[in-house]
Amino acid sequence: MSIGTLQNLEKVEEIIDRYNGEERALISILQDIQTEYNYLPKEALLKIRDKLGIPLTRIYGVATFYNAFTLKPRGRHLILVCMGTACHVKGADKILERLEQKLGVKTGEVTRDLRFSLESVRCLGCCSLAPVVKVDKDTYGRVRQDELMEILDRYE
């Protein structure tokens, strides 16, 4: 999704203006833009540079420092597969492989229809439920490969 249209750039300007154009609000501005677009489009970062007078290198530095930000488009739904020790022992690698097959993407990619992004994480902090898959804010424990499509269908 490109934001090159005037209407979409106006949305970025609204977000910046919400913080009175204050440089110290950079992280909050980036968070709001990412919430709006599901990633940080280059056009938005250029608009921040122009409106706040912050060097683009600094904006990129903040955007790449925090794991919560992404410069690549993400799917509407983020799937996280825990690969921590407990989950790995319980077959998380097979869960991840099956998801890659079903979605037609590799870990770190987004589906062609921008519906899902697939990521692996080191630990989701719920080892007693291993293996664990998280979709957006929903956590699924003791996941079996045969349940994956049922889980994904909930996110139409």
N, CA, C and O atoms as a GROMACS GRO file, in nm:
protein
  624
    1MET      N    1   0.085  -0.117   0.000
    1MET     CA    2   0.000   0.000   0.000
    1MET      C    3   0.089   0.123   0.000
    1MET      O    4   0.162   0.149   0.096
    2SER      N    5   0.083   0.196  -0.107
    2SER     CA    6   0.161   0.319  -0.114
    2SER      C    7   0.076   0.433  -0.059
    2SER      O    8  -0.046   0.431  -0.070
    3ILE      N    9   0.142   0.529  -0.001
    3ILE     CA   10   0.066   0.643   0.053
    3ILE      C   11   0.093   0.768  -0.029
    3ILE      O   12   0.079   0.879   0.022
    4GLY      N   13   0.132   0.751  -0.153
    4GLY     CA   14   0.170   0.863  -0.238
    4GLY      C   15   0.057   0.959  -0.271
    4GLY      O   16   0.085   1.067  -0.322
    5THR      N   17  -0.066   0.926  -0.245
    5THR     CA   18  -0.176   1.016  -0.278
    5THR      C   19  -0.183   1.130  -0.179
    5THR      O   20  -0.141   1.118  -0.064
    6LEU      N   21  -0.238   1.241  -0.225
    6LEU     CA   22  -0.251   1.359  -0.140
    6LEU      C   23  -0.332   1.329  -0.014
    6LEU      O   24  -0.298   1.374   0.095
    7GLN      N   25  -0.441   1.252  -0.029
    7GLN     CA   26  -0.526   1.219   0.085
    7GLN      C   27  -0.447   1.145   0.192
    7GLN      O   28  -0.458   1.176   0.310
    8ASN      N   29  -0.368   1.048   0.150
    8ASN     CA   30  -0.293   0.969   0.247
    8ASN      C   31  -0.182   1.050   0.312
    8ASN      O   32  -0.154   1.033   0.431
    9LEU      N   33  -0.118   1.138   0.238
    9LEU     CA   34  -0.017   1.224   0.298
    9LEU      C   35  -0.082   1.321   0.397
    9LEU      O   36  -0.020   1.360   0.496
   10GLU      N   37  -0.204   1.359   0.370
   10GLU     CA   38  -0.276   1.444   0.464
   10GLU      C   39  -0.296   1.371   0.597
   10GLU      O   40  -0.291   1.433   0.703
   11LYS      N   41  -0.319   1.240   0.591
   11LYS     CA   42  -0.335   1.161   0.714
   11LYS      C   43  -0.205   1.164   0.795
   11LYS      O   44  -0.209   1.177   0.918
   12VAL      N   45  -0.091   1.154   0.729
   12VAL     CA   46   0.038   1.162   0.797
   12VAL      C   47   0.053   1.300   0.861
   12VAL      O   48   0.100   1.312   0.974
   13GLU      N   49   0.014   1.403   0.787
   13GLU     CA   50   0.022   1.539   0.842
   13GLU      C   51  -0.067   1.554   0.965
   13GLU      O   52  -0.029   1.618   1.063
   14GLU      N   53  -0.186   1.494   0.961
   14GLU     CA   54  -0.276   1.498   1.078
   14GLU      C   55  -0.210   1.434   1.199
   14GLU      O   56  -0.220   1.486   1.310
   15ILE      N   57  -0.142   1.322   1.178
   15ILE     CA   58  -0.075   1.253   1.288
   15ILE      C   59   0.035   1.342   1.346
   15ILE      O   60   0.046   1.356   1.467
   16ILE      N   61   0.114   1.401   1.259
   16ILE     CA   62   0.223   1.489   1.305
   16ILE      C   63   0.165   1.608   1.381
   16ILE      O   64   0.215   1.646   1.487
   17ASP      N   65   0.060   1.666   1.326
   17ASP     CA   66  -0.003   1.784   1.389
   17ASP      C   67  -0.064   1.751   1.524
   17ASP      O   68  -0.070   1.836   1.613
   18ARG      N   69  -0.110   1.627   1.540
   18ARG     CA   70  -0.168   1.583   1.667
   18ARG      C   71  -0.068   1.603   1.782
   18ARG      O   72  -0.107   1.623   1.897
   19TYR      N   73   0.060   1.598   1.749
   19TYR     CA   74   0.166   1.613   1.850
   19TYR      C   75   0.229   1.752   1.842
   19TYR      O   76   0.342   1.772   1.887
   20ASN      N   77   0.156   1.846   1.784
   20ASN     CA   78   0.200   1.986   1.775
   20ASN      C   79   0.336   1.999   1.707
   20ASN      O   80   0.408   2.095   1.732
   21GLY      N   81   0.369   1.904   1.621
   21GLY     CA   82   0.494   1.911   1.546
   21GLY      C   83   0.618   1.908   1.634
   21GLY      O   84   0.722   1.961   1.597
   22GLU      N   85   0.606   1.845   1.751
   22GLU     CA   86   0.719   1.842   1.845
   22GLU      C   87   0.812   1.725   1.814
   22GLU      O   88   0.770   1.610   1.800
   23GLU      N   89   0.939   1.758   1.803
   23GLU     CA   90   1.041   1.658   1.772
   23GLU      C   91   1.047   1.548   1.878
   23GLU      O   92   1.075   1.433   1.845
   24ARG      N   93   1.022   1.582   2.002
   24ARG     CA   94   1.030   1.482   2.109
   24ARG      C   95   0.920   1.377   2.100
   24ARG      O   96   0.925   1.275   2.169
   25ALA      N   97   0.820   1.401   2.015
   25ALA     CA   98   0.711   1.306   1.996
   25ALA      C   99   0.737   1.209   1.881
   25ALA      O  100   0.646   1.140   1.837
   26LEU      N  101   0.860   1.204   1.832
   26LEU     CA  102   0.893   1.122   1.715
   26LEU      C  103   0.847   0.978   1.729
   26LEU      O  104   0.785   0.923   1.638
   27ILE      N  105   0.876   0.914   1.842
   27ILE     CA  106   0.837   0.774   1.859
   27ILE      C  107   0.685   0.759   1.855
   27ILE      O  108   0.634   0.667   1.792
   28SER      N  109   0.614   0.847   1.920
   28SER     CA  110   0.467   0.842   1.918
   28SER      C  111   0.413   0.863   1.777
   28SER      O  112   0.318   0.798   1.736
   29ILE      N  113   0.473   0.953   1.705
   29ILE     CA  114   0.432   0.978   1.566
   29ILE      C  115   0.455   0.853   1.482
   29ILE      O  116   0.368   0.813   1.405
   30LEU      N  117   0.572   0.792   1.497
   30LEU     CA  118   0.601   0.669   1.422
   30LEU      C  119   0.504   0.557   1.460
   30LEU      O  120   0.460   0.481   1.373
   31GLN      N  121   0.471   0.547   1.588
   31GLN     CA  122   0.375   0.445   1.632
   31GLN      C  123   0.239   0.466   1.566
   31GLN      O  124   0.178   0.371   1.518
   32ASP      N  125   0.194   0.589   1.563
   32ASP     CA  126   0.063   0.618   1.505
   32ASP      C  127   0.062   0.593   1.354
   32ASP      O  128  -0.036   0.543   1.299
   33ILE      N  129   0.170   0.628   1.288
   33ILE     CA  130   0.179   0.604   1.143
   33ILE      C  131   0.181   0.454   1.117
   33ILE      O  132   0.115   0.406   1.024
   34GLN      N  133   0.256   0.380   1.197
   34GLN     CA  134   0.259   0.235   1.177
   34GLN      C  135   0.121   0.173   1.205
   34GLN      O  136   0.081   0.080   1.135
   35THR      N  137   0.051   0.222   1.304
   35THR     CA  138  -0.084   0.173   1.331
   35THR      C  139  -0.174   0.200   1.211
   35THR      O  140  -0.256   0.115   1.174
   36GLU      N  141  -0.160   0.314   1.152
   36GLU     CA  142  -0.243   0.352   1.036
   36GLU      C  143  -0.214   0.269   0.912
   36GLU      O  144  -0.307   0.227   0.843
   37TYR      N  145  -0.085   0.243   0.883
   37TYR     CA  146  -0.047   0.179   0.757
   37TYR      C  147   0.008   0.038   0.774
   37TYR      O  148   0.032  -0.031   0.675
   38ASN      N  149   0.027  -0.006   0.897
   38ASN     CA  150   0.083  -0.139   0.927
   38ASN      C  151   0.232  -0.148   0.898
   38ASN      O  152   0.290  -0.256   0.907
   39TYR      N  153   0.293  -0.038   0.864
   39TYR     CA  154   0.438  -0.027   0.849
   39TYR      C  155   0.471   0.121   0.836
   39TYR      O  156   0.381   0.204   0.839
   40LEU      N  157   0.599   0.154   0.822
   40LEU     CA  158   0.640   0.294   0.809
   40LEU      C  159   0.681   0.320   0.664
   40LEU      O  160   0.795   0.293   0.626
   41PRO      N  161   0.588   0.372   0.584
   41PRO     CA  162   0.621   0.399   0.443
   41PRO      C  163   0.725   0.509   0.431
   41PRO      O  164   0.730   0.603   0.511
   42LYS      N  165   0.808   0.496   0.329
   42LYS     CA  166   0.914   0.594   0.305
   42LYS      C  167   0.856   0.735   0.292
   42LYS      O  168   0.913   0.831   0.344
   43GLU      N  169   0.742   0.747   0.222
   43GLU     CA  170   0.680   0.878   0.203
   43GLU      C  171   0.645   0.944   0.337
   43GLU      O  172   0.656   1.066   0.351
   44ALA      N  173   0.604   0.863   0.433
   44ALA     CA  174   0.569   0.916   0.566
   44ALA      C  175   0.693   0.967   0.637
   44ALA      O  176   0.690   1.071   0.703
   45LEU      N  177   0.804   0.893   0.625
   45LEU     CA  178   0.927   0.935   0.691
   45LEU      C  179   0.980   1.065   0.629
   45LEU      O  180   1.033   1.151   0.699
   46LEU      N  181   0.964   1.078   0.499
   46LEU     CA  182   1.005   1.201   0.432
   46LEU      C  183   0.917   1.319   0.478
   46LEU      O  184   0.966   1.430   0.495
   47LYS      N  185   0.788   1.292   0.497
   47LYS     CA  186   0.697   1.397   0.545
   47LYS      C  187   0.734   1.440   0.687
   47LYS      O  188   0.729   1.559   0.719
   48ILE      N  189   0.772   1.344   0.772
   48ILE     CA  190   0.817   1.377   0.908
   48ILE      C  191   0.940   1.466   0.900
   48ILE      O  192   0.951   1.567   0.970
   49ARG      N  193   1.034   1.427   0.814
   49ARG     CA  194   1.157   1.506   0.796
   49ARG      C  195   1.122   1.650   0.759
   49ARG      O  196   1.174   1.745   0.817
   50ASP      N  197   1.033   1.664   0.661
   50ASP     CA  198   1.000   1.797   0.611
   50ASP      C  199   0.925   1.880   0.714
   50ASP      O  200   0.952   2.000   0.728
   51LYS      N  201   0.832   1.819   0.786
   51LYS     CA  202   0.749   1.895   0.880
   51LYS      C  203   0.820   1.926   1.012
   51LYS      O  204   0.798   2.031   1.072
   52LEU      N  205   0.905   1.832   1.057
   52LEU     CA  206   0.970   1.852   1.187
   52LEU      C  207   1.115   1.898   1.176
   52LEU      O  208   1.175   1.940   1.275
   53GLY      N  209   1.170   1.891   1.056
   53GLY     CA  210   1.309   1.933   1.038
   53GLY      C  211   1.408   1.839   1.103
   53GLY      O  212   1.519   1.879   1.138
   54ILE      N  213   1.370   1.712   1.119
   54ILE     CA  214   1.458   1.611   1.177
   54ILE      C  215   1.534   1.544   1.062
   54ILE      O  216   1.473   1.508   0.962
   55PRO      N  217   1.664   1.526   1.075
   55PRO     CA  218   1.738   1.457   0.969
   55PRO      C  219   1.681   1.316   0.946
   55PRO      O  220   1.648   1.245   1.040
   56LEU      N  221   1.671   1.278   0.819
   56LEU     CA  222   1.617   1.148   0.783
   56LEU      C  223   1.697   1.035   0.847
   56LEU      O  224   1.641   0.932   0.883
   57THR      N  225   1.828   1.054   0.862
   57THR     CA  226   1.910   0.950   0.926
   57THR      C  227   1.868   0.925   1.070
   57THR      O  228   1.871   0.811   1.117
   58ARG      N  229   1.828   1.030   1.139
   58ARG     CA  230   1.780   1.013   1.277
   58ARG      C  231   1.647   0.940   1.281
   58ARG      O  232   1.626   0.853   1.365
   59ILE      N  233   1.557   0.975   1.189
   59ILE     CA  234   1.427   0.909   1.183
   59ILE      C  235   1.446   0.761   1.153
   59ILE      O  236   1.385   0.676   1.218
   60TYR      N  237   1.530   0.730   1.054
   60TYR     CA  238   1.558   0.589   1.022
   60TYR      C  239   1.626   0.519   1.139
   60TYR      O  240   1.599   0.401   1.165
   61GLY      N  241   1.711   0.589   1.209
   61GLY     CA  242   1.778   0.532   1.326
   61GLY      C  243   1.678   0.487   1.431
   61GLY      O  244   1.691   0.377   1.487
   62VAL      N  245   1.580   0.569   1.459
   62VAL     CA  246   1.476   0.534   1.556
   62VAL      C  247   1.390   0.420   1.501
   62VAL      O  248   1.358   0.325   1.573
   63ALA      N  249   1.352   0.432   1.374
   63ALA     CA  250   1.262   0.332   1.314
   63ALA      C  251   1.327   0.194   1.305
   63ALA      O  252   1.257   0.093   1.310
   64THR      N  253   1.458   0.189   1.292
   64THR     CA  254   1.526   0.058   1.281
   64THR      C  255   1.577   0.008   1.416
   64THR      O  256   1.609  -0.110   1.429
   65PHE      N  257   1.584   0.095   1.514
   65PHE     CA  258   1.632   0.053   1.646
   65PHE      C  259   1.527  -0.030   1.720
   65PHE      O  260   1.560  -0.131   1.782
   66TYR      N  261   1.402   0.011   1.712
   66TYR     CA  262   1.295  -0.056   1.786
   66TYR      C  263   1.233  -0.167   1.702
   66TYR      O  264   1.193  -0.145   1.588
   67ASN      N  265   1.226  -0.288   1.760
   67ASN     CA  266   1.169  -0.403   1.690
   67ASN      C  267   1.021  -0.385   1.656
   67ASN      O  268   0.971  -0.451   1.565
   68ALA      N  269   0.953  -0.299   1.726
   68ALA     CA  270   0.810  -0.279   1.701
   68ALA      C  271   0.784  -0.212   1.566
   68ALA      O  272   0.674  -0.221   1.512
   69PHE      N  273   0.886  -0.145   1.512
   69PHE     CA  274   0.869  -0.076   1.384
   69PHE      C  275   0.917  -0.161   1.269
   69PHE      O  276   1.010  -0.240   1.283
   70THR      N  277   0.852  -0.144   1.155
   70THR     CA  278   0.896  -0.213   1.034
   70THR      C  279   0.888  -0.117   0.916
   70THR      O  280   0.796  -0.037   0.906
   71LEU      N  281   0.986  -0.128   0.828
   71LEU     CA  282   0.989  -0.046   0.708
   71LEU      C  283   0.931  -0.120   0.588
   71LEU      O  284   0.918  -0.064   0.479
   72LYS      N  285   0.897  -0.246   0.609
   72LYS     CA  286   0.838  -0.328   0.504
   72LYS      C  287   0.689  -0.344   0.532
   72LYS      O  288   0.648  -0.354   0.648
   73PRO      N  289   0.607  -0.347   0.428
   73PRO     CA  290   0.463  -0.369   0.450
   73PRO      C  291   0.439  -0.499   0.527
   73PRO      O  292   0.505  -0.600   0.502
   74ARG      N  293   0.345  -0.495   0.617
   74ARG     CA  294   0.304  -0.612   0.692
   74ARG      C  295   0.162  -0.648   0.653
   74ARG      O  296   0.086  -0.566   0.601
   75GLY      N  297   0.129  -0.773   0.678
   75GLY     CA  298  -0.008  -0.817   0.655
   75GLY      C  299  -0.101  -0.758   0.760
   75GLY      O  300  -0.057  -0.706   0.862
   76ARG      N  301  -0.230  -0.767   0.732
   76ARG     CA  302  -0.329  -0.716   0.829
   76ARG      C  303  -0.319  -0.790   0.961
   76ARG      O  304  -0.351  -0.735   1.066
   77HIS      N  305  -0.273  -0.916   0.954
   77HIS     CA  306  -0.260  -0.997   1.075
   77HIS      C  307  -0.116  -1.048   1.086
   77HIS      O  308  -0.060  -1.099   0.989
   78LEU      N  309  -0.060  -1.033   1.204
   78LEU     CA  310   0.076  -1.078   1.230
   78LEU      C  311   0.073  -1.211   1.303
   78LEU      O  312   0.018  -1.222   1.412
   79ILE      N  313   0.134  -1.313   1.241
   79ILE     CA  314   0.143  -1.445   1.303
   79ILE      C  315   0.284  -1.460   1.360
   79ILE      O  316   0.383  -1.445   1.289
   80LEU      N  317   0.292  -1.490   1.488
   80LEU     CA  318   0.418  -1.515   1.555
   80LEU      C  319   0.421  -1.660   1.600
   80LEU      O  320   0.329  -1.708   1.666
   81VAL      N  321   0.527  -1.731   1.564
   81VAL     CA  322   0.545  -1.868   1.609
   81VAL      C  323   0.661  -1.868   1.706
   81VAL      O  324   0.773  -1.829   1.672
   82CYS      N  325   0.635  -1.913   1.829
   82CYS     CA  326   0.738  -1.917   1.931
   82CYS      C  327   0.836  -2.030   1.899
   82CYS      O  328   0.796  -2.143   1.875
   83MET      N  329   0.964  -1.996   1.900
   83MET     CA  330   1.069  -2.095   1.875
   83MET      C  331   1.159  -2.112   1.997
   83MET      O  332   1.271  -2.161   1.986
   84GLY      N  333   1.108  -2.071   2.113
   84GLY     CA  334   1.183  -2.090   2.237
   84GLY      C  335   1.202  -2.239   2.264
   84GLY      O  336   1.143  -2.323   2.195
   85THR      N  337   1.284  -2.272   2.362
   85THR     CA  338   1.320  -2.411   2.389
   85THR      C  339   1.199  -2.501   2.408
   85THR      O  340   1.189  -2.606   2.345
   86ALA      N  341   1.107  -2.462   2.495
   86ALA     CA  342   0.990  -2.546   2.522
   86ALA      C  343   0.907  -2.567   2.396
   86ALA      O  344   0.864  -2.678   2.367
   87CYS      N  345   0.885  -2.461   2.321
   87CYS     CA  346   0.806  -2.472   2.198
   87CYS      C  347   0.880  -2.554   2.092
   87CYS      O  348   0.819  -2.634   2.021
   88HIS      N  349   1.009  -2.533   2.082
   88HIS     CA  350   1.088  -2.609   1.984
   88HIS      C  351   1.081  -2.759   2.013
   88HIS      O  352   1.060  -2.840   1.923
   89VAL      N  353   1.098  -2.794   2.140
   89VAL     CA  354   1.091  -2.935   2.180
   89VAL      C  355   0.954  -2.994   2.148
   89VAL      O  356   0.943  -3.113   2.116
   90LYS      N  357   0.850  -2.912   2.156
   90LYS     CA  358   0.713  -2.960   2.132
   90LYS      C  359   0.671  -2.949   1.985
   90LYS      O  360   0.554  -2.968   1.952
   91GLY      N  361   0.766  -2.918   1.895
   91GLY     CA  362   0.737  -2.923   1.752
   91GLY      C  363   0.705  -2.791   1.684
   91GLY      O  364   0.641  -2.790   1.579
   92ALA      N  365   0.748  -2.681   1.741
   92ALA     CA  366   0.721  -2.551   1.680
   92ALA      C  367   0.782  -2.538   1.541
   92ALA      O  368   0.727  -2.469   1.456
   93ASP      N  369   0.895  -2.605   1.517
   93ASP     CA  370   0.956  -2.598   1.385
   93ASP      C  371   0.863  -2.658   1.279
   93ASP      O  372   0.858  -2.608   1.166
   94LYS      N  373   0.792  -2.763   1.313
   94LYS     CA  374   0.696  -2.825   1.220
   94LYS      C  375   0.574  -2.734   1.200
   94LYS      O  376   0.520  -2.726   1.090
   95ILE      N  377   0.532  -2.665   1.305
   95ILE     CA  378   0.422  -2.570   1.296
   95ILE      C  379   0.461  -2.458   1.198
   95ILE      O  380   0.384  -2.422   1.110
   96LEU      N  381   0.582  -2.406   1.215
   96LEU     CA  382   0.630  -2.299   1.129
   96LEU      C  383   0.640  -2.346   0.983
   96LEU      O  384   0.598  -2.274   0.892
   97GLU      N  385   0.693  -2.464   0.962
   97GLU     CA  386   0.702  -2.519   0.826
   97GLU      C  387   0.564  -2.532   0.763
   97GLU      O  388   0.545  -2.496   0.646
   98ARG      N  389   0.468  -2.582   0.838
   98ARG     CA  390   0.332  -2.600   0.787
   98ARG      C  391   0.270  -2.464   0.752
   98ARG      O  392   0.203  -2.450   0.649
   99LEU      N  393   0.291  -2.365   0.838
   99LEU     CA  394   0.239  -2.231   0.808
   99LEU      C  395   0.302  -2.175   0.681
   99LEU      O  396   0.233  -2.115   0.599
  100GLU      N  397   0.432  -2.194   0.665
  100GLU     CA  398   0.499  -2.147   0.543
  100GLU      C  399   0.436  -2.212   0.420
  100GLU      O  400   0.413  -2.146   0.319
  101GLN      N  401   0.409  -2.342   0.430
  101GLN     CA  402   0.347  -2.413   0.317
  101GLN      C  403   0.206  -2.362   0.290
  101GLN      O  404   0.171  -2.332   0.176
  102LYS      N  405   0.126  -2.351   0.394
  102LYS     CA  406  -0.014  -2.311   0.379
  102LYS      C  407  -0.028  -2.168   0.327
  102LYS      O  408  -0.115  -2.138   0.246
  103LEU      N  409   0.061  -2.080   0.375
  103LEU     CA  410   0.052  -1.939   0.336
  103LEU      C  411   0.129  -1.907   0.208
  103LEU      O  412   0.106  -1.804   0.145
  104GLY      N  413   0.222  -1.996   0.171
  104GLY     CA  414   0.302  -1.972   0.051
  104GLY      C  415   0.407  -1.865   0.070
  104GLY      O  416   0.444  -1.795  -0.025
  105VAL      N  417   0.457  -1.851   0.193
  105VAL     CA  418   0.561  -1.752   0.223
  105VAL      C  419   0.666  -1.815   0.314
  105VAL      O  420   0.642  -1.920   0.375
  106LYS      N  421   0.780  -1.752   0.321
  106LYS     CA  422   0.883  -1.790   0.417
  106LYS      C  423   0.870  -1.702   0.540
  106LYS      O  424   0.805  -1.597   0.536
  107THR      N  425   0.932  -1.743   0.648
  107THR     CA  426   0.933  -1.663   0.770
  107THR      C  427   0.992  -1.526   0.738
  107THR      O  428   1.096  -1.514   0.672
  108GLY      N  429   0.926  -1.422   0.787
  108GLY     CA  430   0.971  -1.286   0.761
  108GLY      C  431   0.904  -1.222   0.641
  108GLY      O  432   0.932  -1.106   0.608
  109GLU      N  433   0.815  -1.295   0.575
  109GLU     CA  434   0.748  -1.243   0.456
  109GLU      C  435   0.601  -1.217   0.482
  109GLU      O  436   0.547  -1.255   0.586
  110VAL      N  437   0.538  -1.152   0.386
  110VAL     CA  438   0.395  -1.121   0.392
  110VAL      C  439   0.327  -1.191   0.274
  110VAL      O  440   0.384  -1.202   0.166
  111THR      N  441   0.204  -1.238   0.297
  111THR     CA  442   0.132  -1.305   0.189
  111THR      C  443   0.101  -1.206   0.078
  111THR      O  444   0.093  -1.085   0.102
  112ARG      N  445   0.084  -1.258  -0.041
  112ARG     CA  446   0.060  -1.175  -0.159
  112ARG      C  447  -0.062  -1.084  -0.142
  112ARG      O  448  -0.063  -0.970  -0.190
  113ASP      N  449  -0.164  -1.133  -0.072
  113ASP     CA  450  -0.286  -1.055  -0.051
  113ASP      C  451  -0.277  -0.960   0.069
  113ASP      O  452  -0.375  -0.895   0.104
  114LEU      N  453  -0.159  -0.953   0.131
  114LEU     CA  454  -0.133  -0.869   0.248
  114LEU      C  455  -0.222  -0.906   0.367
  114LEU      O  456  -0.246  -0.823   0.454
  115ARG      N  457  -0.268  -1.029   0.370
  115ARG     CA  458  -0.354  -1.074   0.480
  115ARG      C  459  -0.271  -1.111   0.603
  115ARG      O  460  -0.307  -1.076   0.715
  116PHE      N  461  -0.159  -1.183   0.582
  116PHE     CA  462  -0.077  -1.230   0.694
  116PHE      C  463   0.070  -1.198   0.675
  116PHE      O  464   0.123  -1.201   0.564
  117SER      N  465   0.136  -1.169   0.787
  117SER     CA  466   0.281  -1.167   0.795
  117SER      C  467   0.318  -1.281   0.888
  117SER      O  468   0.250  -1.305   0.988
  118LEU      N  469   0.426  -1.352   0.855
  118LEU     CA  470   0.469  -1.467   0.934
  118LEU      C  471   0.606  -1.439   0.993
  118LEU      O  472   0.700  -1.409   0.919
  119GLU      N  473   0.617  -1.449   1.124
  119GLU     CA  474   0.744  -1.424   1.194
  119GLU      C  475   0.767  -1.533   1.297
  119GLU      O  476   0.672  -1.594   1.347
  120SER      N  477   0.893  -1.557   1.328
  120SER     CA  478   0.927  -1.643   1.441
  120SER      C  479   0.987  -1.555   1.549
  120SER      O  480   1.054  -1.456   1.521
  121VAL      N  481   0.964  -1.594   1.675
  121VAL     CA  482   1.020  -1.519   1.788
  121VAL      C  483   1.087  -1.617   1.882
  121VAL      O  484   1.057  -1.737   1.880
  122ARG      N  485   1.178  -1.568   1.962
  122ARG     CA  486   1.253  -1.656   2.053
  122ARG      C  487   1.169  -1.705   2.170
  122ARG      O  488   1.184  -1.820   2.212
  123CYS      N  489   1.081  -1.622   2.223
  123CYS     CA  490   0.998  -1.668   2.335
  123CYS      C  491   0.880  -1.574   2.352
  123CYS      O  492   0.895  -1.452   2.349
  124LEU      N  493   0.762  -1.632   2.370
  124LEU     CA  494   0.642  -1.553   2.396
  124LEU      C  495   0.606  -1.553   2.544
  124LEU      O  496   0.509  -1.489   2.585
  125GLY      N  497   0.683  -1.625   2.624
  125GLY     CA  498   0.664  -1.620   2.769
  125GLY      C  499   0.550  -1.705   2.823
  125GLY      O  500   0.501  -1.680   2.932
  126CYS      N  501   0.509  -1.804   2.747
  126CYS     CA  502   0.403  -1.893   2.797
  126CYS      C  503   0.443  -2.038   2.767
  126CYS      O  504   0.372  -2.112   2.699
  127CYS      N  505   0.558  -2.075   2.821
  127CYS     CA  506   0.619  -2.205   2.792
  127CYS      C  507   0.531  -2.324   2.830
  127CYS      O  508   0.539  -2.430   2.767
  128SER      N  509   0.449  -2.309   2.931
  128SER     CA  510   0.363  -2.421   2.972
  128SER      C  511   0.257  -2.454   2.868
  128SER      O  512   0.192  -2.558   2.877
  129LEU      N  513   0.238  -2.365   2.770
  129LEU     CA  514   0.139  -2.387   2.664
  129LEU      C  515   0.201  -2.432   2.532
  129LEU      O  516   0.133  -2.435   2.430
  130ALA      N  517   0.327  -2.468   2.536
  130ALA     CA  518   0.401  -2.501   2.414
  130ALA      C  519   0.336  -2.615   2.336
  130ALA      O  520   0.281  -2.709   2.393
  131PRO      N  521   0.345  -2.604   2.202
  131PRO     CA  522   0.393  -2.492   2.119
  131PRO      C  523   0.288  -2.382   2.107
  131PRO      O  524   0.168  -2.408   2.109
  132VAL      N  525   0.336  -2.260   2.094
  132VAL     CA  526   0.248  -2.143   2.097
  132VAL      C  527   0.256  -2.067   1.965
  132VAL      O  528   0.363  -2.046   1.908
  133VAL      N  529   0.138  -2.026   1.918
  133VAL     CA  530   0.125  -1.939   1.802
  133VAL      C  531   0.042  -1.819   1.846
  133VAL      O  532  -0.060  -1.835   1.913
  134LYS      N  533   0.087  -1.701   1.808
  134LYS     CA  534   0.012  -1.580   1.841
  134LYS      C  535  -0.028  -1.513   1.711
  134LYS      O  536   0.055  -1.493   1.622
  135VAL      N  537  -0.155  -1.478   1.699
  135VAL     CA  538  -0.205  -1.403   1.584
  135VAL      C  539  -0.260  -1.273   1.638
  135VAL      O  540  -0.358  -1.271   1.714
  136ASP      N  541  -0.196  -1.164   1.599
  136ASP     CA  542  -0.230  -1.033   1.654
  136ASP      C  543  -0.220  -1.039   1.806
  136ASP      O  544  -0.112  -1.064   1.859
  137LYS      N  545  -0.330  -1.018   1.878
  137LYS     CA  546  -0.327  -1.021   2.025
  137LYS      C  547  -0.377  -1.153   2.082
  137LYS      O  548  -0.383  -1.169   2.204
  138ASP      N  549  -0.412  -1.247   1.994
  138ASP     CA  550  -0.467  -1.376   2.039
  138ASP      C  551  -0.357  -1.481   2.048
  138ASP      O  552  -0.282  -1.501   1.952
  139THR      N  553  -0.347  -1.547   2.163
  139THR     CA  554  -0.246  -1.650   2.185
  139THR      C  555  -0.311  -1.787   2.184
  139THR      O  556  -0.410  -1.810   2.253
  140TYR      N  557  -0.253  -1.878   2.106
  140TYR     CA  558  -0.302  -2.015   2.096
  140TYR      C  559  -0.196  -2.109   2.150
  140TYR      O  560  -0.082  -2.110   2.103
  141GLY      N  561  -0.234  -2.189   2.248
  141GLY     CA  562  -0.141  -2.282   2.309
  141GLY      C  563  -0.168  -2.426   2.270
  141GLY      O  564  -0.277  -2.463   2.227
  142ARG      N  565  -0.063  -2.508   2.288
  142ARG     CA  566  -0.069  -2.651   2.255
  142ARG      C  567  -0.123  -2.673   2.113
  142ARG      O  568  -0.206  -2.760   2.089
  143VAL      N  569  -0.072  -2.592   2.022
  143VAL     CA  570  -0.119  -2.593   1.884
  143VAL      C  571  -0.071  -2.719   1.813
  143VAL      O  572   0.044  -2.761   1.826
  144ARG      N  573  -0.164  -2.778   1.736
  144ARG     CA  574  -0.131  -2.893   1.652
  144ARG      C  575  -0.137  -2.848   1.506
  144ARG      O  576  -0.209  -2.754   1.472
  145GLN      N  577  -0.060  -2.914   1.422
  145GLN     CA  578  -0.057  -2.877   1.280
  145GLN      C  579  -0.195  -2.881   1.217
  145GLN      O  580  -0.227  -2.796   1.134
  146ASP      N  581  -0.276  -2.976   1.256
  146ASP     CA  582  -0.409  -2.990   1.195
  146ASP      C  583  -0.507  -2.880   1.239
  146ASP      O  584  -0.617  -2.872   1.186
  147GLU      N  585  -0.468  -2.796   1.334
  147GLU     CA  586  -0.554  -2.685   1.380
  147GLU      C  587  -0.522  -2.553   1.311
  147GLU      O  588  -0.596  -2.456   1.326
  148LEU      N  589  -0.414  -2.550   1.237
  148LEU     CA  590  -0.365  -2.422   1.184
  148LEU      C  591  -0.465  -2.353   1.092
  148LEU      O  592  -0.487  -2.232   1.104
  149MET      N  593  -0.526  -2.426   1.000
  149MET     CA  594  -0.620  -2.363   0.907
  149MET      C  595  -0.744  -2.312   0.981
  149MET      O  596  -0.798  -2.208   0.946
  150GLU      N  597  -0.787  -2.384   1.082
  150GLU     CA  598  -0.901  -2.339   1.162
  150GLU      C  599  -0.867  -2.207   1.232
  150GLU      O  600  -0.950  -2.117   1.240
  151ILE      N  601  -0.746  -2.199   1.282
  151ILE     CA  602  -0.701  -2.073   1.347
  151ILE      C  603  -0.698  -1.961   1.246
  151ILE      O  604  -0.750  -1.853   1.273
  152LEU      N  605  -0.636  -1.983   1.130
  152LEU     CA  606  -0.622  -1.878   1.030
  152LEU      C  607  -0.757  -1.833   0.975
  152LEU      O  608  -0.775  -1.715   0.943
  153ASP      N  609  -0.851  -1.925   0.964
  153ASP     CA  610  -0.984  -1.890   0.912
  153ASP      C  611  -1.056  -1.789   1.000
  153ASP      O  612  -1.148  -1.722   0.953
  154ARG      N  613  -1.017  -1.777   1.125
  154ARG     CA  614  -1.079  -1.680   1.216
  154ARG      C  615  -1.044  -1.536   1.178
  154ARG      O  616  -1.103  -1.441   1.230
  155TYR      N  617  -0.946  -1.520   1.088
  155TYR     CA  618  -0.895  -1.386   1.054
  155TYR      C  619  -0.927  -1.349   0.911
  155TYR      O  620  -0.843  -1.292   0.840
  156GLU      N  621  -1.046  -1.380   0.868
  156GLU     CA  622  -1.092  -1.346   0.732
  156GLU      C  623  -1.108  -1.198   0.715
  156GLU      O  624  -1.146  -1.152   0.608
   0.00000   0.00000   0.00000
